[in-house]
Amino acid sequence: MLRKKTGTKIHLTLLLIVIAIFTWSAIKPVGYRIWTLEVLPAVIGLLVVIAVYKKFQLTTLSYLIIAILSIFTFIGGHYTYSEVPLFNWIKDDFHFERNHYDRFGHFLKGLLVIVIREILVRTSPLSNGKWLAFLSLSVALAIASLYEIIEWLVSVITHGGKASRDFLGTQGDIWDSQWDMSLTLSGSIIALVLLTRIHNKYLRKKTDG
């Protein structure tokens, strides 16, 4: 019971931090149209997670990952992914050709594979092993690909306006979509290698609790 209460407090703290960053993000962003396009997927995801919290409570590790990815998205939505100040500074200081916040973000989205892994473990007959890792990676890559399709559709529907160009964030790279999907896949593989054992411990605690 004590462990459950502690977990709930941590989850609430993460939610409050995410709400605070979301609120900051919504105050005078670069443009509200591009801000909406950028933050909407994260907001929908958070609402789903909150709605099912009592019926299907994830591990604290998964909630931490969701919080990190949401915060990253809200920061990108506020400035646009190609104009985040810290990464502009890195770009200028290291003489990069582009702002790499977008690229780093897609790599970081590989962490989502842990959340996918948890859902598969707890809702399917799959157990820890090669098939679980393979299917978790496949779903993570499918989501990354779907996001690229959504970006393309937004560009088509809006006829390539400024908001859609900022949303795409290609920064002149014709291979941007391929880079994004490759980085998400790489991030997913690294996340599985580094976090699987830790995740298993959280899953055992969830089962024991």
C-alpha positions, 0 to 999 in steps of 0.5 A, spaced: 500 500 500 505 504 501 509 503 495 502 504 491 501 511 494 508 513 493 508 511 486 501 515 485 505 521 488 510 520 483 505 520 477 502 526 480 508 530 480 510 528 473 503 530 471 504 537 474 511 538 471 508 536 464 502 541 465 507 547 468 511 546 461 505 545 457 502 552 460 509 555 459 509 553 452 502 556 450 504 563 452 506 567 446 509 561 442 512 563 435 505 561 432 499 558 435 497 554 428 504 551 428 504 550 436 497 546 435 500 542 430 506 540 434 503 539 441 496 536 439 499 529 438 502 529 445 496 532 448 492 527 445 496 521 448 496 524 455 489 525 455 488 517 454 493 516 459 490 520 464 483 517 462 485 510 463 490 511 469 485 507 474 484 501 469 490 500 466 496 504 470 503 503 467 509 503 471 513 509 473 518 508 468 513 508 463 510 515 466 517 518 466 518 516 459 511 519 457 513 526 461 520 527 458 517 526 451 511 530 452 516 536 455 520 535 449 514 536 444 512 542 448 518 546 448 519 544 440 512 547 439 513 553 443 519 555 439 518 550 433 523 545 432 528 548 428 529 554 432 530 552 439 535 556 442 539 551 446 540 547 439 541 554 435 547 555 440 550 548 439 549 549 431 553 556 431 558 554 436 559 547 432 558 550 425 553 545 424 548 546 418 542 545 421 538 545 428 538 538 431 533 539 436 528 535 431 533 530 430 535 529 437 527 529 438 526 523 434 532 519 437 529 520 444 522 518 441 525 511 441 524 511 449 517 510 447 519 502 445 519 501 453 512 503 453 510 499 447 513 493 450 510 494 457 503 494 453 505 488 450 507 484 456 501 486 460 495 485 454 498 479 450 501 472 451 508 475 449 513 474 454 520 477 455 524 474 449 526 476 442 519 476 439 517 481 444 523 485 442 522 485 435 514 486 435 516 492 440 521 495 435 516 494 429 510 498 433 515 503 435 518 504 427 510 504 425 508 509 429 515 513 427 512 512 420 505 514 421 508 521 424 511 522 417 505 520 413 501 525 418 506 531 416 506 529 409 498 530 409 498 536 413 503 539 408 498 537 402 492 539 406 495 546 407 498 547 400 505 547 403 504 554 408 509 556 413 506 553 418 506 546 415 513 547 413 515 549 420 511 542 422 515 538 417 522 541 419 526 539 414 530 545 414 532 543 406 534 536 407 530 531 402 532 525 406 529 528 413 523 523 413 528 517 412 533 520 418 527 521 423 525 514 422 532 511 422 533 515 429 527 513 432 529 506 430 536 507 433 533 510 439 529 504 440 534 499 440 538 503 445 533 504 449 531 496 449 538 494 450 539 499 456 532 499 460 530 492 459 532 489 465 530 496 469 523 495 466 523 488 468 524 490 475 518 495 475 514 490 471 515 485 477 513 490 482 507 492 478 505 484 478 507 483 486 503 490 488 
